[in-house]
Amino acid sequence: MRVRLELKYSDTQPRWPAGDPRGGQWRPKEGGGGEAPEFSEDSLGEAPDGTPIDVVGGIPEDKLNWTTQQFMSAYCRADIRRVMPGEFLNMKIEDVIARAKQGEAAANRCWKLLRQDRFRK
């Protein structure tokens, strides 16, 4: 059994970066079928009927000036409140994003939770 694990696991195999939908998963090794293209929200474009394709779990730009509380009430299930850092409930989403970009861990957690599909209605 130990030999099988050693053959399967390689700590030198790269992972997909955070922010990519495949984030944390193992990337293929060179020569292993190639790599998938990098993810970009801009590359989603439109459906054949012209309807814009949105990333699931995304937050519409016109809602970034809403407070976290307003957004959760409209788009999220109640169980998100168990894990959401309470200090951000009355903060605008755009301010949460700014604080997350500055490296504040709790703001980053809030921002990630708001985008997770498992909490959407």
PyMOL CGO cylinders between C-alpha atoms (Angstrom):
from pymol import cmd
from pymol.cgo import CYLINDER

trace = [
    CYLINDER, 0.00, 0.00, 0.00, 2.78, 2.43, 0.86, 0.3, 1, 1, 1, 1, 1, 1,
    CYLINDER, 2.78, 2.43, 0.86, 4.39, 1.94, -2.55, 0.3, 1, 1, 1, 1, 1, 1,
    CYLINDER, 4.39, 1.94, -2.55, 1.09, 2.80, -4.28, 0.3, 1, 1, 1, 1, 1, 1,
    CYLINDER, 1.09, 2.80, -4.28, 0.81, 6.07, -2.33, 0.3, 1, 1, 1, 1, 1, 1,
    CYLINDER, 0.81, 6.07, -2.33, 4.39, 6.99, -3.08, 0.3, 1, 1, 1, 1, 1, 1,
    CYLINDER, 4.39, 6.99, -3.08, 3.84, 6.42, -6.80, 0.3, 1, 1, 1, 1, 1, 1,
    CYLINDER, 3.84, 6.42, -6.80, 0.61, 8.38, -6.90, 0.3, 1, 1, 1, 1, 1, 1,
    CYLINDER, 0.61, 8.38, -6.90, 1.60, 11.38, -4.77, 0.3, 1, 1, 1, 1, 1, 1,
    CYLINDER, 1.60, 11.38, -4.77, 4.24, 13.87, -5.81, 0.3, 1, 1, 1, 1, 1, 1,
    CYLINDER, 4.24, 13.87, -5.81, 4.81, 17.01, -3.74, 0.3, 1, 1, 1, 1, 1, 1,
    CYLINDER, 4.81, 17.01, -3.74, 6.54, 18.59, -6.75, 0.3, 1, 1, 1, 1, 1, 1,
    CYLINDER, 6.54, 18.59, -6.75, 3.44, 18.45, -8.93, 0.3, 1, 1, 1, 1, 1, 1,
    CYLINDER, 3.44, 18.45, -8.93, 2.03, 21.98, -9.26, 0.3, 1, 1, 1, 1, 1, 1,
    CYLINDER, 2.03, 21.98, -9.26, -1.46, 23.01, -8.19, 0.3, 1, 1, 1, 1, 1, 1,
    CYLINDER, -1.46, 23.01, -8.19, -3.91, 25.41, -9.77, 0.3, 1, 1, 1, 1, 1, 1,
    CYLINDER, -3.91, 25.41, -9.77, -3.65, 28.84, -8.08, 0.3, 1, 1, 1, 1, 1, 1,
    CYLINDER, -3.65, 28.84, -8.08, -6.24, 30.36, -5.71, 0.3, 1, 1, 1, 1, 1, 1,
    CYLINDER, -6.24, 30.36, -5.71, -8.89, 32.31, -7.59, 0.3, 1, 1, 1, 1, 1, 1,
    CYLINDER, -8.89, 32.31, -7.59, -9.03, 29.74, -10.39, 0.3, 1, 1, 1, 1, 1, 1,
    CYLINDER, -9.03, 29.74, -10.39, -12.18, 27.55, -10.33, 0.3, 1, 1, 1, 1, 1, 1,
    CYLINDER, -12.18, 27.55, -10.33, -9.83, 24.56, -10.05, 0.3, 1, 1, 1, 1, 1, 1,
    CYLINDER, -9.83, 24.56, -10.05, -7.86, 26.23, -7.24, 0.3, 1, 1, 1, 1, 1, 1,
    CYLINDER, -7.86, 26.23, -7.24, -5.92, 23.79, -5.06, 0.3, 1, 1, 1, 1, 1, 1,
    CYLINDER, -5.92, 23.79, -5.06, -6.36, 20.84, -7.41, 0.3, 1, 1, 1, 1, 1, 1,
    CYLINDER, -6.36, 20.84, -7.41, -3.31, 19.20, -8.95, 0.3, 1, 1, 1, 1, 1, 1,
    CYLINDER, -3.31, 19.20, -8.95, -2.27, 20.56, -12.35, 0.3, 1, 1, 1, 1, 1, 1,
    CYLINDER, -2.27, 20.56, -12.35, -1.22, 18.10, -15.04, 0.3, 1, 1, 1, 1, 1, 1,
    CYLINDER, -1.22, 18.10, -15.04, 2.49, 17.42, -15.31, 0.3, 1, 1, 1, 1, 1, 1,
    CYLINDER, 2.49, 17.42, -15.31, 4.20, 18.47, -18.51, 0.3, 1, 1, 1, 1, 1, 1,
    CYLINDER, 4.20, 18.47, -18.51, 3.29, 16.11, -21.32, 0.3, 1, 1, 1, 1, 1, 1,
    CYLINDER, 3.29, 16.11, -21.32, 0.22, 14.97, -19.40, 0.3, 1, 1, 1, 1, 1, 1,
    CYLINDER, 0.22, 14.97, -19.40, -2.40, 16.12, -21.87, 0.3, 1, 1, 1, 1, 1, 1,
    CYLINDER, -2.40, 16.12, -21.87, -1.65, 19.83, -21.67, 0.3, 1, 1, 1, 1, 1, 1,
    CYLINDER, -1.65, 19.83, -21.67, -3.05, 22.46, -19.40, 0.3, 1, 1, 1, 1, 1, 1,
    CYLINDER, -3.05, 22.46, -19.40, -6.50, 23.95, -19.51, 0.3, 1, 1, 1, 1, 1, 1,
    CYLINDER, -6.50, 23.95, -19.51, -6.65, 27.62, -20.44, 0.3, 1, 1, 1, 1, 1, 1,
    CYLINDER, -6.65, 27.62, -20.44, -6.47, 30.13, -17.62, 0.3, 1, 1, 1, 1, 1, 1,
    CYLINDER, -6.47, 30.13, -17.62, -9.83, 31.18, -16.21, 0.3, 1, 1, 1, 1, 1, 1,
    CYLINDER, -9.83, 31.18, -16.21, -11.09, 34.66, -16.96, 0.3, 1, 1, 1, 1, 1, 1,
    CYLINDER, -11.09, 34.66, -16.96, -14.55, 36.07, -16.29, 0.3, 1, 1, 1, 1, 1, 1,
    CYLINDER, -14.55, 36.07, -16.29, -14.14, 38.21, -19.42, 0.3, 1, 1, 1, 1, 1, 1,
    CYLINDER, -14.14, 38.21, -19.42, -13.81, 35.09, -21.59, 0.3, 1, 1, 1, 1, 1, 1,
    CYLINDER, -13.81, 35.09, -21.59, -17.31, 33.82, -20.76, 0.3, 1, 1, 1, 1, 1, 1,
    CYLINDER, -17.31, 33.82, -20.76, -18.97, 36.10, -23.34, 0.3, 1, 1, 1, 1, 1, 1,
    CYLINDER, -18.97, 36.10, -23.34, -22.53, 35.45, -24.43, 0.3, 1, 1, 1, 1, 1, 1,
    CYLINDER, -22.53, 35.45, -24.43, -24.82, 32.49, -25.03, 0.3, 1, 1, 1, 1, 1, 1,
    CYLINDER, -24.82, 32.49, -25.03, -25.95, 31.84, -28.65, 0.3, 1, 1, 1, 1, 1, 1,
    CYLINDER, -25.95, 31.84, -28.65, -29.11, 33.87, -28.01, 0.3, 1, 1, 1, 1, 1, 1,
    CYLINDER, -29.11, 33.87, -28.01, -27.05, 36.88, -26.87, 0.3, 1, 1, 1, 1, 1, 1,
    CYLINDER, -27.05, 36.88, -26.87, -27.72, 36.45, -23.15, 0.3, 1, 1, 1, 1, 1, 1,
    CYLINDER, -27.72, 36.45, -23.15, -24.61, 37.34, -21.10, 0.3, 1, 1, 1, 1, 1, 1,
    CYLINDER, -24.61, 37.34, -21.10, -23.04, 34.34, -19.37, 0.3, 1, 1, 1, 1, 1, 1,
    CYLINDER, -23.04, 34.34, -19.37, -22.42, 35.05, -15.68, 0.3, 1, 1, 1, 1, 1, 1,
    CYLINDER, -22.42, 35.05, -15.68, -20.11, 33.15, -13.39, 0.3, 1, 1, 1, 1, 1, 1,
    CYLINDER, -20.11, 33.15, -13.39, -22.19, 31.12, -10.95, 0.3, 1, 1, 1, 1, 1, 1,
    CYLINDER, -22.19, 31.12, -10.95, -21.81, 32.57, -7.48, 0.3, 1, 1, 1, 1, 1, 1,
    CYLINDER, -21.81, 32.57, -7.48, -20.72, 35.91, -8.86, 0.3, 1, 1, 1, 1, 1, 1,
    CYLINDER, -20.72, 35.91, -8.86, -21.96, 39.21, -7.53, 0.3, 1, 1, 1, 1, 1, 1,
    CYLINDER, -21.96, 39.21, -7.53, -23.55, 41.60, -10.04, 0.3, 1, 1, 1, 1, 1, 1,
    CYLINDER, -23.55, 41.60, -10.04, -21.63, 44.87, -10.27, 0.3, 1, 1, 1, 1, 1, 1,
    CYLINDER, -21.63, 44.87, -10.27, -24.76, 46.89, -9.51, 0.3, 1, 1, 1, 1, 1, 1,
    CYLINDER, -24.76, 46.89, -9.51, -24.95, 45.12, -6.11, 0.3, 1, 1, 1, 1, 1, 1,
    CYLINDER, -24.95, 45.12, -6.11, -21.42, 46.01, -4.94, 0.3, 1, 1, 1, 1, 1, 1,
    CYLINDER, -21.42, 46.01, -4.94, -22.80, 49.10, -3.18, 0.3, 1, 1, 1, 1, 1, 1,
    CYLINDER, -22.80, 49.10, -3.18, -25.18, 46.92, -1.12, 0.3, 1, 1, 1, 1, 1, 1,
    CYLINDER, -25.18, 46.92, -1.12, -24.27, 45.94, 2.41, 0.3, 1, 1, 1, 1, 1, 1,
    CYLINDER, -24.27, 45.94, 2.41, -23.32, 42.35, 3.04, 0.3, 1, 1, 1, 1, 1, 1,
    CYLINDER, -23.32, 42.35, 3.04, -26.58, 42.02, 5.02, 0.3, 1, 1, 1, 1, 1, 1,
    CYLINDER, -26.58, 42.02, 5.02, -28.70, 43.23, 2.08, 0.3, 1, 1, 1, 1, 1, 1,
    CYLINDER, -28.70, 43.23, 2.08, -26.97, 40.87, -0.35, 0.3, 1, 1, 1, 1, 1, 1,
    CYLINDER, -26.97, 40.87, -0.35, -27.28, 37.87, 1.97, 0.3, 1, 1, 1, 1, 1, 1,
    CYLINDER, -27.28, 37.87, 1.97, -30.99, 38.56, 2.51, 0.3, 1, 1, 1, 1, 1, 1,
    CYLINDER, -30.99, 38.56, 2.51, -31.66, 38.69, -1.23, 0.3, 1, 1, 1, 1, 1, 1,
    CYLINDER, -31.66, 38.69, -1.23, -29.31, 36.00, -2.59, 0.3, 1, 1, 1, 1, 1, 1,
    CYLINDER, -29.31, 36.00, -2.59, -28.11, 33.68, 0.19, 0.3, 1, 1, 1, 1, 1, 1,
    CYLINDER, -28.11, 33.68, 0.19, -29.57, 30.95, 2.35, 0.3, 1, 1, 1, 1, 1, 1,
    CYLINDER, -29.57, 30.95, 2.35, -29.83, 31.57, 6.09, 0.3, 1, 1, 1, 1, 1, 1,
    CYLINDER, -29.83, 31.57, 6.09, -27.06, 29.09, 6.97, 0.3, 1, 1, 1, 1, 1, 1,
    CYLINDER, -27.06, 29.09, 6.97, -24.41, 31.52, 5.70, 0.3, 1, 1, 1, 1, 1, 1,
    CYLINDER, -24.41, 31.52, 5.70, -24.94, 33.53, 8.91, 0.3, 1, 1, 1, 1, 1, 1,
    CYLINDER, -24.94, 33.53, 8.91, -23.35, 30.73, 10.97, 0.3, 1, 1, 1, 1, 1, 1,
    CYLINDER, -23.35, 30.73, 10.97, -19.99, 31.25, 9.26, 0.3, 1, 1, 1, 1, 1, 1,
    CYLINDER, -19.99, 31.25, 9.26, -20.06, 34.91, 8.15, 0.3, 1, 1, 1, 1, 1, 1,
    CYLINDER, -20.06, 34.91, 8.15, -17.84, 37.25, 10.19, 0.3, 1, 1, 1, 1, 1, 1,
    CYLINDER, -17.84, 37.25, 10.19, -20.35, 39.54, 11.92, 0.3, 1, 1, 1, 1, 1, 1,
    CYLINDER, -20.35, 39.54, 11.92, -18.25, 42.71, 11.66, 0.3, 1, 1, 1, 1, 1, 1,
    CYLINDER, -18.25, 42.71, 11.66, -19.02, 42.91, 7.92, 0.3, 1, 1, 1, 1, 1, 1,
    CYLINDER, -19.02, 42.91, 7.92, -22.83, 42.70, 8.02, 0.3, 1, 1, 1, 1, 1, 1,
    CYLINDER, -22.83, 42.70, 8.02, -23.34, 46.47, 7.71, 0.3, 1, 1, 1, 1, 1, 1,
    CYLINDER, -23.34, 46.47, 7.71, -20.37, 47.07, 5.41, 0.3, 1, 1, 1, 1, 1, 1,
    CYLINDER, -20.37, 47.07, 5.41, -20.75, 47.63, 1.67, 0.3, 1, 1, 1, 1, 1, 1,
    CYLINDER, -20.75, 47.63, 1.67, -19.50, 44.75, -0.44, 0.3, 1, 1, 1, 1, 1, 1,
    CYLINDER, -19.50, 44.75, -0.44, -17.13, 47.06, -2.33, 0.3, 1, 1, 1, 1, 1, 1,
    CYLINDER, -17.13, 47.06, -2.33, -15.53, 48.01, 1.00, 0.3, 1, 1, 1, 1, 1, 1,
    CYLINDER, -15.53, 48.01, 1.00, -15.21, 44.34, 1.98, 0.3, 1, 1, 1, 1, 1, 1,
    CYLINDER, -15.21, 44.34, 1.98, -13.45, 43.68, -1.34, 0.3, 1, 1, 1, 1, 1, 1,
    CYLINDER, -13.45, 43.68, -1.34, -11.07, 46.61, -0.78, 0.3, 1, 1, 1, 1, 1, 1,
    CYLINDER, -11.07, 46.61, -0.78, -10.16, 45.34, 2.69, 0.3, 1, 1, 1, 1, 1, 1,
    CYLINDER, -10.16, 45.34, 2.69, -9.70, 41.79, 1.36, 0.3, 1, 1, 1, 1, 1, 1,
    CYLINDER, -9.70, 41.79, 1.36, -7.32, 43.11, -1.31, 0.3, 1, 1, 1, 1, 1, 1,
    CYLINDER, -7.32, 43.11, -1.31, -5.33, 44.82, 1.45, 0.3, 1, 1, 1, 1, 1, 1,
    CYLINDER, -5.33, 44.82, 1.45, -4.80, 41.39, 2.98, 0.3, 1, 1, 1, 1, 1, 1,
    CYLINDER, -4.80, 41.39, 2.98, -7.32, 41.41, 5.83, 0.3, 1, 1, 1, 1, 1, 1,
    CYLINDER, -7.32, 41.41, 5.83, -8.08, 37.73, 6.47, 0.3, 1, 1, 1, 1, 1, 1,
    CYLINDER, -8.08, 37.73, 6.47, -11.61, 38.20, 7.87, 0.3, 1, 1, 1, 1, 1, 1,
    CYLINDER, -11.61, 38.20, 7.87, -12.61, 40.41, 4.92, 0.3, 1, 1, 1, 1, 1, 1,
    CYLINDER, -12.61, 40.41, 4.92, -11.22, 37.82, 2.51, 0.3, 1, 1, 1, 1, 1, 1,
    CYLINDER, -11.22, 37.82, 2.51, -13.27, 35.13, 4.25, 0.3, 1, 1, 1, 1, 1, 1,
    CYLINDER, -13.27, 35.13, 4.25, -16.41, 37.28, 3.98, 0.3, 1, 1, 1, 1, 1, 1,
    CYLINDER, -16.41, 37.28, 3.98, -15.78, 37.91, 0.27, 0.3, 1, 1, 1, 1, 1, 1,
    CYLINDER, -15.78, 37.91, 0.27, -15.24, 34.21, -0.41, 0.3, 1, 1, 1, 1, 1, 1,
    CYLINDER, -15.24, 34.21, -0.41, -18.37, 33.19, 1.49, 0.3, 1, 1, 1, 1, 1, 1,
    CYLINDER, -18.37, 33.19, 1.49, -20.55, 35.63, -0.45, 0.3, 1, 1, 1, 1, 1, 1,
    CYLINDER, -20.55, 35.63, -0.45, -19.43, 34.01, -3.73, 0.3, 1, 1, 1, 1, 1, 1,
    CYLINDER, -19.43, 34.01, -3.73, -19.88, 30.37, -2.74, 0.3, 1, 1, 1, 1, 1, 1,
    CYLINDER, -19.88, 30.37, -2.74, -22.64, 28.47, -4.54, 0.3, 1, 1, 1, 1, 1, 1,
    CYLINDER, -22.64, 28.47, -4.54, -23.38, 26.33, -1.48, 0.3, 1, 1, 1, 1, 1, 1,
    CYLINDER, -23.38, 26.33, -1.48, -24.95, 29.36, 0.23, 0.3, 1, 1, 1, 1, 1, 1,
    CYLINDER, -24.95, 29.36, 0.23, -27.06, 30.59, -2.71, 0.3, 1, 1, 1, 1, 1, 1,
    CYLINDER, -27.06, 30.59, -2.71, -30.85, 30.37, -2.65, 0.3, 1, 1, 1, 1, 1, 1,
]
cmd.load_cgo(trace, "trace")
